[in-house]
Amino acid sequence: METPSPHPTAGRRLHHVGVAVPSIRDVLPLYERMAGTPGSPIETVESQKVRVCFVGLVELLEPTDPSSTVARFLDRRGPGLHHLAFAVDDLAEELDRLAGEGVRLIDRVPRPGAFGHRVAFLHPESTGRVLTELVEAAG
């Protein structure tokens, strides 16, 4: 029997869990109570047409445009788990490695993410049907 390949993000540190919501302000008190910590300032990420707020390891994602991927996600599935994000030290190097292993990439080059991080997404077909984000973040 052939041993299955490890998940492309095996051994990586969880950076955050993305949750799509229609309104950050409506759900923020709930997530702050659950996490026991206040949320970060809300930031707009123009390139992804979303507003984001981090509460602990949860990233709340609110669409700013009906054509955004998060708006389409909410239309199809409603609020809920959108993606898992893992920290990597060198994002460009990691994308090259994964592409060489046949992992399907959504982003072939890093793009700007929230709070100054560089990010890239892996296609769910290569990651167990879960949208996966890689975040360039030290340690």
N, C-alpha and C positions, 0 to 999 in steps of 0.2 A: 504494500500500500504506500502511495506517495504521501510524503509529509507536506501539509499545506504550507504555503509561504506565509511568513509572519505579516501582520498588518503593516502597511507602510509607515505608521507612526509608532510601532512597538518600541517601548523603552523611552519614549518622550514624556516630558512633564506636561500635565494638563495646564493650559494657560487660562482658559475660560470656557464657559458653555454659553452659546448664543441663544437667546429666546426672542422670538418675534412677537411684538405686541402692537395693537393699534395706537396706543397712547402710553408713553412712558409715565407721564404725570399721573395717570389713573392707577397704574400698578406699582409705582415706586414705593408707596407706604407699605404695601404688603411685602415686597421683597426686602425692604429695610428691616421690617420686623422679623422676617424669617432668618435673615443673615445676621441680625444683631449689629448692624453697622450702617452708617449713612451711605447713600449713593454718591458717586463722583459727580462733578458738574456734567451737565448734558452737553455733548459735543456733536456738531453736525459734521458728517463726513460726506462732503459734496460728491466725491468721485463714486460713492456707492449709493447716493441718494437716501441716506438714513441719518437719524439722530441716534446717538448711543449714550448709555449710562451704565457704568459698572457698579454692581453691588456685590462685594466679595468677588467670587469667581463667576458671577452671572453677568453677562452683557445683555442688556435690554436693547432691542433694535426696533426703532419706529420708522416707517417709511416717510420720506418727505415728498415723494412723487409717485403717482399711481403706476408709473412704468418701471419702478424699481423692482429688483428681484425679491426684496422683502415684501413689497406690496402684493406682488403676484403670489408669493408664498401664502400670505394671509388670506388672499382671495380663494386659493385652492384648499388650504388646510386649516385655516383659522390660527389663532394664537398658539404658540407652543415652541418646542425645541426646534431650533433652526440649524445649528451646527455645533461641532466640538472644535476647539482650537488647542493646538499644541505648540509649545515654545521650541524654537530652534536657535542655534547660535549664528549660523550663516545661511540665510534663506536662499540666496542664489545657488550656493553649493548644494543645498538640500534639494532644490528643484531639479538641478542637473542630475543628481544621484537618482532621484525617484523616476525621472523621465527615462533614464538609462535602464531602469528596472522594469519599464513598461507601465508605470503608474500613469493614469490619464490625468492631466493637469487642466484646470480651468484657467489658471494664470501661469504663463510660461516665464514671466518676469514679475518680480515683486511690485506691489502697488501700495500707495499710501493707505494706512489704516488709522484707527482711532489713536489719539494721544501720541502721535508721532511715530508709531510703530510701522514697520514695513510688513506686509502680509501677502499671502497667496492662498488660493483655494485649490483643493484636490477634488476631482469629480467623484460623486458618490458611487459610480460604477466600480471604482478602484478601492473604495474604503468601506466596504460592507454596507452600502446604501445609506451612508451618513455623510452629509456635506462636512468636509473637514478643512479647517483653516490652519495654516502654519503662520506663526507670529515670530518675527525676529526679536528675541528678547534674551538678554544675558541672564545666566544663572537661574 
